[in-house]
Amino acid sequence: MISVLLVDDQTLVRMGMRLVLEAAGDLTVVGEAGDGRAALSQVAALDPDVVLMDVRMPGMSGLELQEHLAARNIRIPAVIITGHGDVPMAVRAMKAGAVDFIEKPFNDEALLDAIRRALAFEERERSAQSENHEIQQRLSHLTPREREVMDMVTEGRSNKEIANTLGVSAKTIEAHRARVMEKMQANSLAHLVRMVMVAETQPPANPAP
């Protein structure tokens, strides 16, 4: 079951959302809060899979709650509920880490879709971060020359062209290229190119001496 924390200052709104979510079959509401400050302690205690929060509430707003979660490095996918005039606040909340928002008035399907989009987005983010970390670890084991050769190989340059550019023999480039493929655990040139493209989304790793 997917656990959801509801954060809205209107009791009737929370009741309505609870009915919709629990009728879906795979969602359960594990907690409710009437403002961001009350929600902050519940997030730590309940560890919900997703937080559904109104952006504008008395006391601590949904935006402030998201900023507090981000400051504490608490990464739980959050869906912001916003009125039309509060869209800029929702955008700020997304910049602080929220993954989606829906505008009032919304129907049941829009609510459920937003939650599932948030969960799917978070899963993709975790997968990408894990893959990036692994690739960066492999890159860190390349020597500066191996990194140089890899960059030229993934640009589509032949061993002979690389050898001429670096002033070494083609056989030397073949040896460097083989070590690059081994250290990067690449089973093909296409695989190596894809890993380099993924790595470009992260700060470059420090090459091995």
Secondary structure per residue as TSV (DSSP state, phi and psi in degrees):
chain	resnum	aa	ss	phi	psi
A	1	M	-	360.0	143.5
A	2	I	E	-91.9	121.9
A	3	S	E	-91.9	136.5
A	4	V	E	-126.8	136.7
A	5	L	E	-105.4	124.4
A	6	L	E	-96.6	129.4
A	7	V	E	-129.5	106.5
A	8	D	-	-158.5	140.2
A	9	D	S	-77.9	-8.1
A	10	Q	-	-102.4	116.7
A	11	T	H	-59.1	-42.7
A	12	L	H	-64.7	-36.0
A	13	V	H	-65.3	-43.1
A	14	R	H	-63.1	-40.8
A	15	M	H	-62.1	-43.7
A	16	G	H	-63.4	-43.3
A	17	M	H	-66.9	-38.1
A	18	R	H	-59.6	-44.5
A	19	L	H	-60.6	-43.8
A	20	V	H	-64.7	-46.2
A	21	L	H	-66.4	-45.5
A	22	E	H	-74.5	-20.7
A	23	A	H	-74.2	-17.9
A	24	A	T	-68.8	-24.1
A	25	G	S	97.7	-37.2
A	26	D	S	-109.2	8.7
A	27	L	E	-120.2	141.7
A	28	T	E	-136.5	138.5
A	29	V	E	-88.3	115.7
A	30	V	E	-96.0	-10.8
A	31	G	E	-171.8	160.4
A	32	E	E	-136.8	149.0
A	33	A	E	-145.0	146.9
A	34	G	S	-93.8	-6.8
A	35	D	S	-158.3	170.4
A	36	G	H	-63.9	-36.2
A	37	R	H	-66.2	-42.1
A	38	A	H	-66.1	-34.2
A	39	A	H	-69.2	-32.2
A	40	L	H	-59.3	-43.7
A	41	S	H	-71.6	-32.2
A	42	Q	H	-70.9	-34.0
A	43	V	H	-58.6	-45.1
A	44	A	H	-67.6	-37.6
A	45	A	H	-78.7	-37.6
A	46	L	H	-97.2	-23.6
A	47	D	-	47.6	59.3
A	48	P	-	-69.4	159.6
A	49	D	S	-74.4	-30.5
A	50	V	E	-152.1	148.1
A	51	V	E	-113.9	128.7
A	52	L	E	-110.2	113.4
A	53	M	E	-134.4	143.3
A	54	D	E	-75.0	142.0
A	55	V	S	-78.8	-30.3
A	56	R	-	-114.9	110.6
A	57	M	-	-140.9	155.2
A	58	P	S	-67.4	154.2
A	59	G	S	75.7	-129.1
A	60	M	S	-82.5	120.1
A	61	S	-	-76.2	171.2
A	62	G	H	-62.0	-37.5
A	63	L	H	-61.8	-47.4
A	64	E	H	-64.9	-36.7
A	65	L	H	-62.0	-44.9
A	66	Q	H	-63.6	-38.1
A	67	E	H	-66.3	-37.3
A	68	H	H	-66.2	-41.5
A	69	L	H	-63.1	-43.0
A	70	A	H	-63.8	-41.1
A	71	A	H	-64.1	-29.8
A	72	R	T	-91.7	4.3
A	73	N	T	59.1	36.5
A	74	I	-	-94.4	110.4
A	75	R	-	-103.2	89.5
A	76	I	-	-122.8	127.4
A	77	P	-	-58.4	131.2
A	78	A	E	-123.1	137.7
A	79	V	E	-111.2	127.2
A	80	I	E	-96.1	134.8
A	81	I	E	-102.0	126.7
A	82	T	E	-139.3	147.4
A	83	G	-	-81.0	166.4
A	84	H	G	-55.7	-42.2
A	85	G	G	-73.7	-9.1
A	86	D	G	-101.9	9.1
A	87	V	H	-57.0	-42.3
A	88	P	H	-57.9	-36.1
A	89	M	H	-66.1	-39.2
A	90	A	H	-64.5	-39.0
A	91	V	H	-63.6	-41.7
A	92	R	H	-62.2	-38.9
A	93	A	H	-65.0	-37.6
A	94	M	H	-66.1	-37.2
A	95	K	H	-65.6	-25.7
A	96	A	T	-86.1	-6.5
A	97	G	T	133.0	-13.4
A	98	A	-	-62.8	150.9
A	99	V	-	-108.3	-12.0
A	100	D	E	-162.5	162.1
A	101	F	E	-146.0	152.9
A	102	I	E	-127.3	145.9
A	103	E	E	-96.8	140.5
A	104	K	S	-74.9	147.8
A	105	P	S	-78.0	147.5
A	106	F	-	-128.6	155.9
A	107	N	-	-95.4	177.0
A	108	D	H	-60.3	-44.2
A	109	E	H	-63.7	-39.4
A	110	A	H	-62.1	-38.7
A	111	L	H	-64.9	-48.1
A	112	L	H	-65.8	-40.7
A	113	D	H	-62.4	-40.0
A	114	A	H	-63.5	-41.4
A	115	I	H	-64.9	-43.9
A	116	R	H	-70.1	-34.3
A	117	R	H	-63.5	-41.9
A	118	A	H	-62.7	-42.6
A	119	L	H	-67.4	-41.0
A	120	A	H	-65.3	-40.1
A	121	F	H	-62.8	-43.9
A	122	E	H	-64.3	-39.4
A	123	E	H	-64.1	-41.6
A	124	R	H	-65.1	-39.3
A	125	E	H	-63.7	-43.8
A	126	R	H	-63.8	-42.1
A	127	S	H	-63.0	-44.2
A	128	A	H	-65.5	-40.4
A	129	Q	H	-64.7	-40.3
A	130	S	H	-64.7	-43.4
A	131	E	H	-65.5	-43.4
A	132	N	H	-59.6	-42.8
A	133	H	H	-61.7	-43.4
A	134	E	H	-65.0	-42.8
A	135	I	H	-65.6	-41.8
A	136	Q	H	-62.5	-36.0
A	137	Q	H	-62.6	-42.7
A	138	R	H	-65.9	-42.3
A	139	L	H	-60.9	-34.1
A	140	S	T	-66.7	-16.4
A	141	H	T	-91.8	-3.9
A	142	L	S	-80.0	141.8
A	143	T	-	-75.8	163.3
A	144	P	H	-54.4	-40.5
A	145	R	H	-68.0	-39.5
A	146	E	H	-64.8	-37.8
A	147	R	H	-64.8	-40.5
A	148	E	H	-62.6	-45.3
A	149	V	H	-64.2	-44.5
A	150	M	H	-57.8	-44.2
A	151	D	H	-59.6	-41.3
A	152	M	H	-73.9	-36.1
A	153	V	H	-61.5	-44.9
A	154	T	H	-75.2	-10.1
A	155	E	T	-83.4	-6.7
A	156	G	T	95.1	12.0
A	157	R	-	-83.5	143.5
A	158	S	-	-76.5	165.4
A	159	N	H	-57.7	-40.7
A	160	K	H	-64.9	-42.4
A	161	E	H	-64.6	-41.6
A	162	I	H	-65.7	-42.2
A	163	A	H	-60.5	-43.5
A	164	N	H	-64.0	-39.7
A	165	T	H	-66.3	-41.0
A	166	L	H	-91.3	-7.7
A	167	G	T	72.1	34.7
A	168	V	S	-129.5	177.7
A	169	S	-	-80.8	156.3
A	170	A	H	-61.4	-32.8
A	171	K	H	-64.5	-38.0
A	172	T	H	-63.5	-42.1
A	173	I	H	-64.1	-39.8
A	174	E	H	-58.7	-41.6
A	175	A	H	-66.0	-44.1
A	176	H	H	-60.9	-44.4
A	177	R	H	-62.1	-41.1
A	178	A	H	-63.3	-40.9
A	179	R	H	-67.7	-37.1
A	180	V	H	-61.2	-47.9
A	181	M	H	-61.2	-38.6
A	182	E	H	-68.6	-48.9
A	183	K	H	-66.4	-34.6
A	184	M	T	-83.8	-5.8
A	185	Q	T	54.7	41.6
A	186	A	-	-92.3	129.6
A	187	N	S	-94.3	-1.7
A	188	S	S	-164.5	166.9
A	189	L	H	-63.3	-39.2
A	190	A	H	-60.7	-40.2
A	191	H	H	-63.1	-42.1
A	192	L	H	-63.4	-44.0
A	193	V	H	-60.6	-42.9
A	194	R	H	-63.8	-40.9
A	195	M	H	-64.2	-38.8
A	196	V	H	-64.3	-40.2
A	197	M	H	-63.7	-41.0
A	198	V	H	-63.6	-42.3
A	199	A	H	-63.3	-27.5
A	200	E	T	-68.0	-13.5
A	201	T	T	-83.5	-6.7
A	202	Q	S	-122.7	159.1
A	203	P	-	-56.7	140.7
A	204	P	-	-63.6	142.9
A	205	A	-	-76.0	153.6
A	206	N	-	-73.5	125.9
A	207	P	-	-69.2	153.9
A	208	A	-	-70.9	148.6
A	209	P	-	-70.2	360.0
